Each structure stands twice: as structure tokens, then as C-alpha cells.
Amino acid sequence: MTLDPAVREVRAFNRAYTRLIGLLDYPAALRSPYTLTEARVLYELAQGERVGVAELRAGLGLDAPQTSRILRRFVDRGLVVRERAGRDARYQYVALTEEGRRVQGVLDERSSEAVAGLLAGLGPGELAGLTDALRTVRLALTAGERTREVVLREPGAGELGWIVQAHGELYAREFGWDGDFEALVAGIVADYAGGRDPARERVWIADLDGRPVGCVMCVADAAPDTARLRLLLVTPDARGHRVGTRLVDACIGFARSAGYRELVLWTNSVLGSARRIYRAAGFELVAEKPHRSYGAELVGQDWRLLL
């Protein structure tokens, strides 16, 4: 088959779909003051606690001046805040404010309502066929962009050291934490390596494209029948792949299979993305206390999940 029929069909589909969803007049279609590109930026920012400006630009295919103009408008409207990454002035991050998350939530809800209205007249068989066809189109046209599936595995040689290095680098860059934090992580890893109970303790490495991009640890706690989740981390370039959720789910599943009755963890309130994952998994915040550690003023939090 030559390309010509496929080209004609794709172009015909684009014209029809653009008209159906009102893409040529996106702000009016969703009763929104924001352009389609601005809405996409808000959506991407809503996927994490903080997003690197360079990663945001690359992920959406925007040039630097366009990204800067959009973010400046968002700052002026109180939708986002910009900040330098810890001690490294070369990196900048942006994060949605509460108002920004509210606005993005409204846009997301209206988008879903618009698509639901478009599909309302289809029967169950038609919906199933359409869903399969759209999935086939999406996978066929994005094959070159897709990465390999995220794989959770045991750490290989040297990767316990990678856990220490990755924590030290990431938290220094994103939060400005000092070497005390890296020393803490090194001690946790050393305790695990030196006295692990394989039946009741485990570490997972998240692998994407043949390289480690995340980790988590499940170890026995001092309290009876209690496991502790430790050292959850996802590197910035792997965010958006649900790596953190998969790591936490693996830890919960292992703790249950090992016979623990509850799973606890300690984190800091500044780690918003991790806290959302914990809450979605069923953890409950049971205590919090301000403290000064790693060169920063923090609020420590204890979370618990009954198994």
C-alpha cells in the first residue's frame, strides 16, 4: 500500500476531529481564557510538585521565548511560582500554586465533559470499537517516541551506591539540602546491606531504558509486625511514567506478603509529589513536627497504612 491513501485519511480525520472538538477556537470551546498551548503547560505542571523549565520545554516541543512568555503570564496571574534549584543557579523549576491547580482542574473537567458529550450518542459496541481504533492509531504513530516499559527489579552491582548518590544529588539540587542528608541515606543503605533479612526486607530499582530512574526500600521497623517504607526516589527525567506509584505499590504488596500488619514511613511536608502518592495508596498522616535538618527548616511527617 502506498502512503497516499493513508495521508488522505489522516488529513480527513484531522479536519473532522478539529471541527468536532472546536480546536480552532479552543478558548471558546472550553469557556477558557487560555490557549491550547497554555492549557497543555498547565496540564504538564499538574503532573508533579515541581517541574524543571528545561524538561517542560522539551516535553512540549516549545522554544525558550514562547515558554518564558507563557510562564511570565502565569506568574502574573498567580498560577505558578518560579524558583532556582537549590544551590545550582543553572536550573529553574516552576510549580503550580493552589490557584493554578484549581484552574487546571476546571480545564481538565471541561475537557472531559466535552469529549463525553461527543461520545454520548455511541452504543457500547461502538465505544469499544472506537477505543480500540484510537489506541491502535496512537500506538502506531508514537512508536518512535515510546520508551521501554518501566521494570522494577533487585539492585545490581553498585546500585546501592547509586541510591546514595542519586539522593544526594537530587535533594541538593532541588531543595538545597546539605551533606547531612546524603550521610543519612548512606547509613540507611549500609544498615540494609549489612544485615538484610531477605524474607522480610527488600529494595527495588525502577529501570527505564536500561538505566535506574527510581528506588524504594521496605525494611522491618522497631515496632512489632511493622514495616517501614524508606528512600522513595524518582529522577526528574522519569517523572510522568507513574514510577513512584509503582514503587510504592510494590512495597505495599511485599509488606503484605511478608506478614506485616502495618506499613509506616517518615517524610517531609515539602515533598508534595511523594505525599500525594502515599495518600492515594491509602496512607494516613498520623503526626507532624517541625525540625531543622540538612540545612533547612522542615516539617517532618509520620504516615501509616494498615495492611
Secondary structure, DSSP 8 states (H G I E B T S, - for coil): --HHHHHHHHHHHHHHHHHHTTGGGHHHHTT-SS-HHHHHHHHHHTTSS-EEHHHHHHHHT--HHHHHHHHHHHHHTTSEEEEEETTEEEEEEEEE-HHHHHHHHHHHHHHHHHHHHHHTT--HHHHHHHHHHHHHHHHHHTTTT-----EEE---TTHHHHHHHHHHHHHHHHH---HHHHHHHHHHHHHHHHH--TTT-EEEEEEETTEEEEEEEEEE-SSTTEEEEEEEEE-GGGTTS-HHHHHHHHHHHHHHHTT-SEEEEEEETT-HHHHHHHHHTT-EEEEEEEEEETTEEEEEEEEEEE-
